[in-house]
């Protein structure tokens, strides 16, 4: 999926539409794959750039009554409430 580069405070580094099971990378991150199965959200991302901070992913259209385990490039990145996911989650370095 194509990414865009916009340096704005309102736009995180990865946008994930949980209901659609799709993600798009921003600011040099490539969202290679996204899948949502049960309570798991799996993302595969990469970037050709070095980062001085942890990239942030924001999740939209998240069912409010569930908690999700986020898996980043095959590694667990934590379990989050829908409110935490909507606010944005700092991803671990990869």
Backbone as JSON, one array per atom type, in Angstrom:
{
  "sequence": "XXXXXXXXXXXXXXXXXXXXXXXXXXXXXXXXXXXXXXXXXXXXXXXXXXXXXXXXXXXXXXXXXXXXXXXXXXXXXXXXXXXXXXXXXXXXXX",
  "N": [[0.84, -1.16, 0.0], [0.52, 2.23, -0.71], [2.37, 4.89, 0.78], [2.34, 8.03, 2.54], [3.9, 11.22, 3.02], [3.78, 13.4, 5.47], [4.44, 15.87, 7.63], [2.96, 16.44, 10.29], [1.31, 17.22, 13.35], [-1.17, 16.03, 13.85], [-1.27, 13.67, 12.45], [-0.4, 10.36, 12.72], [2.34, 7.94, 12.49], [1.68, 5.49, 11.43], [-1.41, 4.52, 10.22], [-4.2, 2.65, 11.11], [-6.98, 0.91, 10.06], [-9.09, -0.82, 11.78], [-11.54, -2.24, 11.46], [-11.62, -2.62, 8.69], [-9.26, -3.96, 8.33], [-6.88, -2.87, 7.34], [-3.89, -0.96, 6.7], [-1.92, 2.03, 6.53], [1.18, 3.51, 5.83], [2.99, 6.37, 7.0], [5.17, 9.2, 6.68], [7.56, 7.92, 5.83], [7.32, 5.26, 6.59], [6.6, 1.99, 5.6], [3.71, 0.24, 5.29], [3.35, -2.98, 5.08], [1.67, -5.17, 5.43], [-1.44, -5.98, 6.95], [-3.49, -7.51, 9.27], [-6.47, -8.55, 10.88], [-7.52, -10.66, 13.27], [-9.78, -12.1, 15.27], [-8.93, -11.12, 18.45], [-6.48, -10.13, 17.74], [-4.25, -7.9, 16.19], [-2.28, -7.75, 13.5], [0.64, -6.39, 12.24], [2.84, -5.7, 9.58], [5.62, -3.94, 8.97], [8.05, -1.67, 7.55], [10.96, 0.41, 7.12], [13.17, 2.54, 5.31], [14.61, 4.37, 6.68], [16.42, 5.79, 9.48], [15.27, 6.19, 12.81], [14.74, 8.65, 15.3], [13.01, 8.55, 17.31], [10.31, 6.59, 18.73], [8.1, 5.19, 16.39], [4.62, 6.04, 15.95], [1.49, 4.44, 16.03], [-1.86, 4.82, 15.09], [-5.17, 3.77, 15.61], [-8.23, 3.2, 14.03], [-11.84, 2.91, 13.96], [-12.29, 0.91, 15.95], [-13.74, -1.67, 17.76], [-15.42, -0.84, 20.73], [-15.59, -2.39, 23.06], [-13.57, -4.22, 23.33], [-10.29, -5.65, 23.9], [-7.14, -5.55, 22.36], [-4.42, -7.46, 21.08], [-1.48, -6.3, 19.81], [0.59, -7.15, 17.21], [3.7, -6.78, 15.95], [5.6, -7.1, 13.17], [5.83, -9.86, 13.69], [6.38, -9.95, 16.42], [5.12, -9.54, 19.72], [3.63, -6.49, 20.57], [2.21, -5.56, 22.64], [-0.85, -5.34, 24.66], [-3.85, -3.65, 24.28], [-6.46, -1.32, 25.14], [-9.44, -0.25, 23.41], [-9.63, 2.54, 23.56], [-6.98, 3.3, 24.1], [-5.75, 2.43, 21.74], [-7.04, 4.08, 19.84], [-6.07, 6.55, 20.64], [-3.4, 6.38, 20.02], [-0.44, 4.49, 19.76], [2.83, 4.01, 20.79], [5.16, 2.39, 18.87], [7.37, -0.45, 19.23], [10.9, -0.36, 18.5], [12.13, -1.69, 15.41]],
  "CA": [[0.0, 0.0, 0.0], [1.3, 3.45, -0.81], [2.46, 5.73, 1.97], [2.43, 9.46, 2.3], [4.81, 11.88, 3.93], [3.24, 14.67, 5.94], [4.93, 16.13, 8.99], [1.93, 17.17, 11.02], [1.05, 16.64, 14.66], [-2.41, 15.27, 13.89], [-1.16, 12.44, 11.68], [0.62, 9.45, 13.25], [3.24, 7.33, 11.51], [0.93, 4.38, 10.82], [-2.85, 4.56, 10.45], [-4.77, 1.32, 10.96], [-8.44, 0.79, 10.08], [-9.26, -2.17, 12.34], [-12.7, -2.9, 10.85], [-11.28, -2.99, 7.32], [-8.04, -4.77, 8.31], [-5.91, -2.21, 6.45], [-3.0, 0.04, 7.31], [-1.13, 2.85, 5.61], [2.33, 4.13, 6.47], [3.17, 7.8, 6.83], [6.49, 9.67, 7.09], [8.64, 6.99, 5.51], [7.06, 3.89, 7.02], [5.85, 1.19, 4.64], [2.83, -0.76, 5.88], [3.4, -4.06, 4.11], [0.55, -6.09, 5.61], [-2.25, -5.77, 8.15], [-4.59, -8.46, 9.39], [-7.17, -8.55, 12.16], [-8.15, -11.96, 13.5], [-10.2, -12.15, 16.67], [-8.4, -10.01, 19.25], [-5.11, -9.85, 17.31], [-3.98, -7.02, 15.06], [-0.91, -8.03, 13.09], [1.19, -5.43, 11.29], [4.19, -5.88, 9.05], [6.07, -2.63, 8.5], [9.48, -1.43, 7.45], [11.34, 1.76, 6.71], [14.58, 2.65, 4.94], [15.18, 5.49, 7.43], [16.67, 5.66, 10.91], [14.32, 6.99, 13.58], [15.25, 9.13, 16.59], [11.92, 8.32, 18.26], [9.49, 5.43, 18.4], [6.95, 5.52, 15.54], [3.31, 5.94, 16.59], [0.39, 3.93, 15.22], [-3.2, 5.13, 15.58], [-6.12, 2.78, 15.13], [-9.57, 3.74, 13.87], [-12.93, 1.95, 13.86], [-11.97, -0.18, 16.88], [-14.86, -1.96, 18.64], [-15.13, -0.23, 22.03], [-15.64, -3.31, 24.2], [-12.54, -5.25, 23.22], [-8.86, -5.37, 24.04], [-6.44, -6.17, 21.24], [-2.98, -7.68, 21.11], [-0.84, -5.8, 18.6], [1.77, -7.92, 16.84], [4.47, -6.0, 14.98], [6.65, -7.89, 12.53], [5.94, -11.16, 14.34], [6.65, -9.82, 17.85], [4.06, -8.87, 20.46], [3.9, -5.09, 20.92], [1.39, -5.23, 23.8], [-2.3, -5.48, 24.64], [-4.36, -2.31, 24.47], [-7.9, -1.07, 25.05], [-9.8, 0.5, 22.2], [-9.3, 3.95, 23.79], [-5.52, 3.44, 23.94], [-5.44, 2.29, 20.32], [-7.52, 5.27, 19.15], [-5.19, 7.68, 21.0], [-2.09, 6.19, 19.41], [0.46, 3.61, 20.5], [4.23, 4.05, 20.35], [5.6, 1.04, 18.48], [8.76, -0.74, 19.55], [11.83, -0.3, 17.36], [12.28, -2.98, 14.72]],
  "C": [[0.9, 1.23, 0.0], [1.3, 4.21, 0.5], [2.52, 7.18, 1.56], [3.39, 10.05, 3.32], [4.28, 13.26, 4.25], [3.71, 14.84, 7.37], [3.96, 17.04, 9.71], [1.66, 16.47, 12.33], [-0.19, 15.74, 14.67], [-2.32, 13.91, 13.2], [-0.05, 11.56, 12.25], [1.44, 8.83, 12.12], [2.63, 6.13, 10.8], [-0.54, 4.56, 11.2], [-3.41, 3.17, 10.16], [-6.29, 1.42, 11.06], [-8.73, -0.65, 10.51], [-10.42, -2.9, 11.67], [-12.4, -3.38, 9.43], [-10.05, -3.9, 7.25], [-6.99, -4.21, 7.37], [-5.1, -1.19, 7.21], [-2.28, 0.81, 6.21], [0.0, 3.5, 6.4], [2.43, 5.59, 6.09], [4.61, 8.12, 7.22], [7.6, 8.64, 6.92], [8.46, 5.58, 6.02], [6.21, 3.21, 5.95], [5.02, 0.17, 5.41], [2.67, -1.87, 4.85], [2.19, -4.99, 4.2], [-0.15, -5.74, 6.91], [-3.34, -6.82, 8.15], [-5.16, -8.38, 10.8], [-7.9, -9.88, 12.26], [-8.5, -12.05, 14.97], [-9.72, -10.9, 17.4], [-6.97, -9.65, 18.88], [-5.1, -8.91, 16.11], [-2.52, -7.24, 14.69], [-0.49, -7.05, 12.0], [2.57, -5.87, 10.85], [4.59, -4.56, 8.42], [7.58, -2.62, 8.35], [9.72, 0.01, 7.05], [12.81, 1.76, 6.31], [15.31, 3.71, 5.77], [15.45, 5.12, 8.88], [15.72, 6.6, 11.65], [14.96, 7.41, 14.89], [14.19, 9.0, 17.68], [11.17, 7.07, 17.84], [8.33, 5.86, 17.51], [5.64, 5.26, 16.29], [2.29, 5.42, 15.58], [-0.92, 4.34, 15.88], [-4.18, 4.2, 14.88], [-7.51, 3.41, 15.1], [-10.56, 2.6, 13.69], [-12.62, 0.68, 14.66], [-13.21, -0.44, 17.74], [-14.53, -1.59, 20.09], [-15.03, -1.23, 23.19], [-14.52, -4.35, 24.2], [-11.16, -4.72, 23.55], [-8.16, -6.15, 22.93], [-4.96, -6.35, 21.55], [-2.43, -7.2, 19.76], [0.44, -6.6, 18.39], [2.47, -7.17, 15.72], [5.62, -6.83, 14.46], [6.91, -9.2, 13.27], [6.19, -11.12, 15.84], [5.52, -9.07, 18.54], [4.5, -7.46, 20.84], [3.01, -4.64, 22.07], [-0.08, -5.47, 23.57], [-2.88, -4.14, 25.05], [-5.89, -2.28, 24.42], [-8.17, -0.31, 23.77], [-9.45, 1.98, 22.36], [-7.81, 4.21, 23.61], [-5.14, 3.37, 22.46], [-5.86, 3.54, 19.54], [-6.62, 6.47, 19.42], [-3.82, 7.58, 20.34], [-1.18, 5.41, 20.33], [1.86, 3.76, 19.93], [4.69, 2.62, 20.08], [7.04, 0.81, 18.91], [9.62, -0.62, 18.3], [11.93, -1.68, 16.71], [13.53, -3.02, 13.9]]
}
